[in-house]
Amino acid sequence: MPNWLGSALLATALTGLSVSPKIWLQRHSAQVDDARLDDDIAGRLMATGFRVTLDRDLSVPAVRAERADCRLIARNGDRGRELHDLFNLEQGDHGPVYFGYRGKWAPHPAGIRAVLERFGQNGLARAGIDETRPAVIALATTGPCVGTREALAELRAHAYRRPSAAD
């Protein structure tokens, strides 16, 4: 057998071995469990005296909450890079959108670390491994909202895997 043919067969075999598990894992769609995160946000806010409703009519479902000194809208901020302008439009008469990640709040979406953590979590969920990670929260407020950011700090995002029709 010519040397080039052996190399081509070896390259084909190695590519097949590398790609096959990836294709198999792609049968599953994994993403953040938004409903669970919204429940966690709502629970934290209710514990600090807010009246809470869930607004599912937005691009990303959001928790709306109010108490005497504050009105707010909070939601999963993972896609803040793509949806930042839309979040600002949908927040209505609240202040600007801030993003909370790992206890820090900023007027811009979370950095690359948050994106890599999301990709890693989704990959693990496709393989059936349930791993939580720090949640990214998009928050817009009206009023002083004392203690709100602290209440939403340290939230964890969970992923879920939807099995394909082949399962």
C-alpha positions in Angstrom: 0.0 0.0 0.0 1.4 3.4 -0.9 2.4 5.7 2.0 -0.1 8.4 1.1 -3.0 5.9 1.0 -2.1 4.7 4.5 -1.9 8.3 5.8 -5.3 9.1 4.2 -6.9 6.0 5.8 -5.4 6.8 9.2 -6.7 10.4 8.9 -10.1 9.2 7.9 -10.3 6.8 10.8 -9.1 9.4 13.4 -11.6 11.9 12.1 -14.4 9.4 12.4 -13.4 8.5 15.9 -13.3 12.2 16.9 -16.5 13.2 15.2 -18.7 10.2 16.0 -19.1 11.0 19.8 -19.8 14.6 19.0 -22.6 13.7 16.5 -24.0 11.3 19.0 -24.2 13.9 21.7 -25.8 16.4 19.4 -28.9 14.3 19.5 -29.8 16.2 22.6 -30.5 19.9 23.0 -29.2 21.4 26.2 -29.9 24.8 27.6 -30.5 26.7 30.8 -33.6 25.8 32.7 -35.2 29.2 32.5 -38.3 28.1 34.4 -36.2 27.0 37.4 -34.1 30.1 37.3 -37.2 32.3 37.2 -38.6 30.4 40.2 -35.4 30.9 42.1 -35.4 34.7 41.3 -39.1 34.9 42.3 -38.4 33.1 45.6 -35.5 35.3 46.5 -37.5 38.4 45.7 -40.6 37.2 47.7 -38.4 36.5 50.7 -37.4 40.2 50.6 -41.1 41.5 50.5 -41.8 41.7 46.8 -45.1 40.8 45.0 -44.0 38.8 42.0 -45.5 37.9 38.6 -44.0 36.0 35.7 -44.1 37.7 32.3 -43.9 35.1 29.5 -44.8 37.6 26.7 -41.2 38.9 26.4 -38.3 37.6 24.3 -36.9 35.9 27.4 -39.5 35.2 30.2 -38.9 37.6 33.1 -39.9 38.1 36.7 -41.7 41.4 37.4 -41.7 42.4 41.0 -42.8 45.3 43.1 -42.8 46.5 46.7 -43.3 50.0 48.2 -39.9 51.4 47.3 -39.2 49.5 44.1 -40.4 48.0 40.8 -38.1 45.7 38.8 -37.8 43.2 36.0 -35.3 40.4 36.3 -34.5 37.5 33.9 -31.8 35.1 32.7 -29.1 37.3 31.2 -27.0 34.6 29.5 -27.8 36.0 26.1 -27.2 39.6 27.1 -24.6 40.1 24.3 -27.2 39.3 21.7 -30.3 40.6 23.5 -29.0 43.7 25.4 -30.8 46.2 23.1 -34.0 44.2 23.3 -33.8 43.9 27.1 -33.5 47.7 27.2 -36.6 48.1 25.0 -38.6 45.5 27.0 -37.7 46.9 30.4 -40.3 49.7 29.8 -40.1 52.6 32.3 -37.5 51.0 34.5 -33.9 52.2 34.7 -31.2 50.7 32.5 -30.4 47.0 32.4 -27.6 45.8 34.6 -26.1 42.3 34.5 -25.2 40.5 37.6 -22.6 37.7 37.5 -20.6 36.2 40.4 -21.8 39.0 42.8 -20.7 41.9 40.5 -23.1 44.1 38.6 -22.3 46.0 35.4 -24.2 47.9 32.7 -22.7 45.5 30.1 -23.2 41.8 29.6 -21.1 39.3 31.5 -17.7 38.5 30.0 -16.3 35.5 28.2 -16.0 33.4 31.4 -19.8 33.3 31.7 -20.1 32.2 28.0 -17.5 29.5 28.4 -19.2 28.2 31.6 -22.6 28.1 29.7 -21.1 26.1 26.9 -19.4 23.8 29.3 -22.6 23.2 31.2 -24.6 22.6 28.1 -22.0 20.1 26.9 -22.1 18.2 30.2 -25.9 18.2 30.2 -25.9 16.6 26.7 -23.8 13.8 28.2 -26.3 13.5 31.1 -24.1 15.3 33.7 -26.0 17.8 35.8 -23.7 20.6 36.8 -24.8 24.1 38.1 -22.9 27.3 37.4 -23.2 30.9 38.5 -26.3 32.5 36.9 -26.1 35.7 34.8 -29.1 37.9 35.8 -30.4 40.9 33.7 -32.0 43.4 36.1 -33.8 46.7 35.5 -35.2 48.7 38.5 -37.2 51.8 39.4 -36.7 53.2 42.8 -34.0 52.5 45.4 -34.6 48.7 45.5 -32.4 48.3 48.6 -31.0 44.8 49.0 -32.2 43.6 45.6 -28.8 42.9 44.0 -27.7 41.2 47.2 -30.8 39.0 47.1 -30.1 37.9 43.5 -26.4 37.3 44.0 -25.1 33.8 44.1 -28.0 32.3 42.1 -27.2 29.1 40.3 -28.2 28.2 36.8 -29.2 24.6 36.0 -29.3 23.1 32.6 -31.7 20.6 31.2 -31.4 18.2 28.3 -34.3 17.5 25.9 -34.0 14.0 24.5 -34.4 13.6 20.8 -37.2 11.7 19.1 -34.8 8.8 18.7 -34.6 8.3 22.5 
